[in-house]
């Protein structure tokens, strides 16, 4: 039996929920705990009491914190003698241009200190593991994983009919996330401007966190290319979703994307330059075609990742 605490930091909650579902499919009994407050001392103290009360009632064998910073530190303090696993996803160890220096520094310090308490750690990429100050030998590199049944090639024409898009209009998908500064929305806008010199009718669809999860696979199949311009990433799930959907990708070199795209047709790693990115986009959408990224699904299938996590839990128990 396992408890997976999480909080509203970034988009970690949806990743934690999806991973919990994948673990349930492996036969694991999962209890979920989400922090209601992460800043004010009194509410956090109340959350700690609630957390420990739920742990006792659930009789957890392992506590798994799905993020660093306050979430990991909270779990480190509250788990007591129960083995703790921490998953680091990106901004909990990477620089955060969108946050103040003090806030970012404190958050990263919490991430690093919590690692001292963790029995095992999971980092979504090798470069993220390299940012740990200590105990890297306890860290396993595992992607967050995507649902291979939800994200699969289903036909561009059918997806466009569902969305009401014109069949002939090229379309680029971009995930700006909850912090457009980290995702470099400004660079993406400039690249789209360059691409529109060659393809004036180019459609630009931006995911801002409000898109219903069930519509993301439809957008992946309807679009002609995914654009990634982030300054920092761990292992972006949107790239794994695009690969699972055979959606072509144009990206800067960030996180583990270059590794993910090795050997995949109709994908490009481009310099962090608007002119070069825009030219690559224009070339990619000139003649719409699909990639063969689906063949790499074994690297990041949610059920496979859950199986690896279950092995870690069993070792700790």
Residue pairs with C-beta under 8 A, 6 or more apart in sequence:
1 28
1 29
1 30
1 31
1 58
1 59
1 60
1 61
2 23
2 28
2 29
2 30
2 31
2 60
2 61
2 62
2 63
2 64
2 313
3 30
3 31
3 32
3 33
3 54
3 55
3 58
3 60
3 62
3 63
3 64
4 16
4 19
4 20
4 23
4 30
4 31
4 32
4 33
4 63
4 64
4 65
4 66
5 32
5 33
5 34
5 35
5 51
5 63
5 64
5 65
5 66
5 71
5 74
5 75
6 12
6 13
6 16
6 32
6 33
6 34
6 35
6 65
6 66
6 67
6 71
7 13
7 34
7 35
7 38
7 67
7 70
7 71
8 34
8 35
8 38
9 38
9 67
9 69
9 70
9 71
9 91
9 92
10 67
10 89
10 90
10 91
10 177
10 178
10 179
11 177
11 178
11 209
12 66
12 67
12 71
12 89
13 34
13 66
14 213
15 66
15 89
15 144
15 237
16 32
16 66
16 67
17 32
18 144
18 145
18 147
18 302
19 66
19 144
19 145
19 302
19 305
19 306
19 309
20 30
20 32
22 145
22 147
22 302
22 303
22 305
22 306
23 30
23 306
23 309
23 310
24 30
25 303
25 306
26 303
26 306
26 307
26 310
28 306
28 310
28 313
31 54
31 58
31 60
33 51
33 54
35 44
35 47
35 70
35 71
35 74
36 43
36 47
37 43
37 44
37 46
37 47
38 44
38 70
38 71
38 74
39 70
44 74
47 74
48 74
48 77
48 78
51 74
51 78
52 78
52 80
55 63
55 78
55 79
55 80
55 82
60 82
61 82
61 83
61 313
61 316
61 317
62 82
62 83
62 84
62 85
62 313
62 316
62 317
63 75
63 78
63 79
63 82
63 83
63 84
63 85
64 84
64 85
64 86
64 87
64 309
64 313
65 71
65 72
65 74
65 75
65 76
65 84
65 85
65 86
65 87
65 114
66 87
66 89
67 87
67 88
67 89
67 92
68 86
68 88
68 89
68 92
68 93
68 107
68 108
68 110
68 111
68 114
69 92
69 107
69 108
69 110
69 111
70 107
70 110
72 86
72 92
72 110
72 111
72 114
72 115
72 118
73 110
73 111
73 113
73 114
75 84
75 86
75 114
76 84
76 86
76 113
76 114
76 116
76 117
76 118
79 117
83 119
83 120
83 316
83 317
84 117
84 118
84 119
85 118
85 119
85 120
85 121
85 122
85 309
85 312
85 313
85 316
86 114
86 115
86 118
86 121
86 122
87 121
87 122
87 123
87 124
87 144
88 111
88 121
88 122
88 123
88 124
88 128
88 129
88 132
88 139
88 234
89 124
89 128
89 144
89 234
90 124
90 128
90 232
90 233
90 234
90 235
90 255
91 179
91 182
91 232
91 234
92 107
92 108
92 111
93 108
93 111
93 123
93 128
93 131
93 132
93 234
94 128
94 131
94 232
94 233
94 234
95 104
95 231
95 232
96 104
96 107
96 179
96 182
96 232
97 181
97 182
97 231
97 232
98 179
98 181
98 182
99 107
112 132
112 133
112 134
115 121
115 132
115 133
115 134
115 135
115 138
116 134
116 135
118 135
118 138
119 138
119 316
120 138
120 139
120 140
120 312
120 315
120 316
121 132
121 135
121 138
121 139
121 140
122 139
122 140
122 141
122 142
122 309
122 312
123 129
123 132
123 139
123 140
123 141
123 142
123 234
124 141
124 142
124 143
124 144
124 234
124 235
124 256
125 141
125 143
125 233
125 234
125 235
125 255
125 256
125 259
126 141
126 256
127 255
127 256
128 234
128 235
128 255
129 136
129 139
129 141
130 136
132 139
140 308
140 312
142 305
142 308
142 309
143 235
143 237
143 240
143 299
143 300
143 305
144 235
144 237
144 240
144 300
144 305
145 240
145 300
145 301
145 302
145 303
145 304
145 305
145 306
146 237
146 240
146 241
146 244
146 300
146 301
146 302
147 302
148 244
148 297
148 301
148 302
148 303
150 217
151 216
151 217
151 220
151 241
151 244
151 245
152 217
152 244
152 245
152 294
153 221
153 245
153 246
153 290
153 294
154 217
154 221
154 245
155 221
156 221
156 222
156 224
156 288
156 290
157 167
158 221
159 218
159 219
159 221
159 222
160 166
160 167
160 222
162 218
162 222
163 218
163 219
163 222
165 171
165 203
165 222
169 201
169 202
169 203
170 199
170 201
170 202
170 203
170 224
170 285
170 286
170 288
171 202
171 203
171 204
171 205
171 222
171 223
171 224
171 225
171 285
172 192
172 195
172 202
172 203
172 204
172 205
172 223
172 224
172 225
172 226
172 227
172 281
172 285
173 205
173 207
173 219
173 220
173 223
173 225
173 226
173 227
173 242
173 247
174 183
174 185
174 188
174 204
174 205
174 206
174 207
174 226
174 227
174 228
174 229
175 183
175 206
175 207
175 226
175 228
175 236
175 238
176 183
176 185
176 188
176 206
176 207
176 208
177 183
177 207
177 208
177 209
178 209
180 186
182 230
182 231
182 232
183 229
183 230
184 229
184 230
184 231
185 206
185 229
187 229
187 272
187 274
187 277
188 227
188 229
188 277
190 274
190 278
191 227
191 229
191 274
191 277
191 278
191 281
192 202
192 204
192 227
192 278
192 281
193 274
193 278
194 274
194 275
194 277
194 278
194 279
194 281
194 282
195 202
195 278
195 279
195 281
195 282
195 285
196 202
197 278
197 282
198 279
198 282
198 286
199 282
199 285
199 286
202 281
202 285
205 219
205 223
207 216
207 219
207 238
211 219
216 241
217 241
217 245
220 226
220 241
220 242
220 245
220 247
221 245
221 247
223 247
224 247
224 248
224 284
224 285
224 288
225 247
225 248
225 249
225 250
225 281
225 284
225 285
226 238
226 239
226 242
226 247
226 248
226 249
226 250
226 251
227 250
227 251
227 277
227 281
228 236
228 238
228 239
228 249
228 250
228 251
228 252
228 254
228 257
229 251
229 252
229 272
229 277
230 236
230 252
230 254
230 255
231 254
232 254
232 255
233 254
233 255
233 256
233 257
234 255
234 256
235 255
235 256
235 260
236 255
236 257
239 249
239 251
239 257
239 260
240 260
240 300
242 248
242 249
242 291
242 293
243 249
243 260
243 264
243 291
243 293
243 294
243 296
243 297
243 300
244 293
244 294
244 297
244 300
245 293
245 294
246 290
246 291
246 292
246 293
246 294
247 290
247 291
247 293
248 266
248 267
248 284
248 289
248 290
248 291
249 257
249 261
249 264
249 267
249 268
249 291
249 293
250 267
250 268
250 270
250 277
250 280
250 281
250 284
251 257
251 261
251 267
251 268
251 269
251 270
252 269
252 270
252 271
252 272
252 277
253 269
253 272
257 269
258 269
260 296
260 299
260 300
261 267
261 269
261 293
263 296
264 291
264 292
264 293
264 296
265 291
265 292
266 284
266 289
266 290
266 291
266 292
267 291
267 293
268 280
268 284
270 276
270 277
270 280
271 277
298 304
